[in-house]
Amino acid sequence: MTLRIGIVGTGWFSRVHADLLAGMEGVRVAAVCGTSEEKALMFASNYPGATGYSRFTEMLDSQKLDAVYLCIPPMAHGQMELELIDRAIPFFVEKPLSTNLQTPQDILDQLQKKPVVHAVGYHFRYKETIQRLKASLSGQTIGMVMGAWMGDMPQVAWWRKQEGSGGQFIEQTTHIVDLLRYTAGEVEEVYAAYGNRVVQGQYENVTVHDVGTVSMKLESGIIATVSNTCILPGGVGQVELRLYTNNGILDWSPDRLEISTPGVRTTYTGTDNPYAAEAGAFIHALRTGDTSRILSDYSDAYKTQTVTCAALESAMTGKPVRISE
Ligand SMILES: NC(=O)c1ccc[n+]([C@@H]2O[C@H](COP(=O)([O-])OP(=O)(O)OC[C@H]3O[C@@H](n4cnc5c(N)ncnc54)[C@H](O)[C@@H]3O)[C@@H](O)[C@H]2O)c1
């Protein structure tokens, strides 16, 4: 049976997902919803037989969809997820879950009452190097973790507004926080310092911070710091997670993993496409009901959102924030 998928959002990342889905056996991009009919129709024209809509409920009323991909900015989450759960339609949602914690809390409550197959777009979990890193931690004791997301400012208007994106730590660096949790365990307390150095004077209407460091205590006693900036010029950047253990250093970035132990340094390159593995896991779950290949679900992603939102609260109050259960 051919699976019919709806896509919400007509931006960069909708295209990445839609192209992957359209290339899969027995999967069809059947409908697209955008902020205008024109944009939706234009996007839909890339996928044979797809229809464009400007209203989400109209798309759901007129098409029988097997799942919907939500590739929308952080501030646009809420009603769509609730509508999909209400109609028992499976969904894939891009990270972050929202700009805040209340919206995902409401969605999670509904999901727990009316479960549907779903997945969240923390794609780095699907990288072979992350799986290798996790496996090689067996028998080691992690002491500290350092992570970073150092880059330029994305040029979409919603990103530069605090109420649009939630800021860099919630919007982008969330990937590193998610990997920290995935590899080293749950966070108990955060303390954050954020600042404004460059971009507020460089572009109009910027209300997000452009530098920040978040110190974290994990439940196990591991200490972690994750830093970010969006002041760099395009083409220069660092995305990384480094774990320090009693055996040595595990140094991960999206295109490689380097493991250093006394006298031995081993490098693994990561050329696999984690988005393809992510889509494969979700489509497999739709076909079979077996969700075991999905590496990020809503309740787990909610925990990552709890940490990134606590970091914002700490930066605003100047006080450490404990993560509540
Ligand atoms: N996992 C990853 O590697 C990755 C990479 C890029 C983006 N993303 C995430 O994907 C999401 C979208 O990012 P993007 O780069 O495609 O952004 P974008 O600005 O290019 O596209 C966003 C789309 O959503 C539409 N939109 C805006 N508000 C809407 C609303 N209220 N209802 C319906 N549609 C609305 C916009 O018109 C646009 O088509 C973000 O949450 C981003 O963090 C994830």
The ligand as a Gaussian input file, in Angstrom:
#p B3LYP/6-31G(d) Opt

LIG

0 1
 N       16.777000      18.663000      12.226000
 C       17.435000      19.526000      11.476000
 O       18.572000      19.282000      11.099000
 C       16.784000      20.797000      11.024000
 C       17.398000      21.579000      10.043000
 C       16.752000      22.740000       9.626000
 C       15.555000      23.115000      10.216000
 N       15.017000      22.341000      11.186000
 C       13.766000      22.764000      11.863000
 O       12.696000      22.762000      10.936000
 C       11.798000      23.836000      11.239000
 C       11.599000      24.684000       9.989000
 O       12.839000      25.221000       9.611000
 P       13.114000      25.773000       8.131000
 O       14.582000      25.975000       8.057000
 O       12.444000      24.918000       7.135000
 O       12.397000      27.193000       8.229000
 P       11.843000      28.091000       7.021000
 O       11.639000      29.453000       7.565000
 O       12.702000      27.889000       5.813000
 O       10.435000      27.413000       6.723000
 C        9.379000      27.429000       7.665000
 C        8.078000      27.197000       6.923000
 O        6.983000      27.179000       7.829000
 C        5.969000      28.042000       7.290000
 N        5.199000      28.578000       8.392000
 C        5.501000      29.592000       9.176000
 N        4.531000      29.781000      10.087000
 C        3.620000      28.898000       9.819000
 C        2.384000      28.606000      10.376000
 N        1.926000      29.304000      11.440000
 N        1.667000      27.636000       9.828000
 C        2.127000      26.931000       8.780000
 N        3.312000      27.155000       8.215000
 C        4.042000      28.126000       8.737000
 C        6.719000      29.116000       6.541000
 O        5.950000      29.742000       5.574000
 C        7.824000      28.306000       5.911000
 O        7.375000      27.726000       4.729000
 C       12.440000      24.603000      12.418000
 O       11.877000      24.183000      13.624000
 C       13.893000      24.180000      12.382000
 O       14.510000      24.163000      13.641000
 C       15.594000      21.191000      11.592000

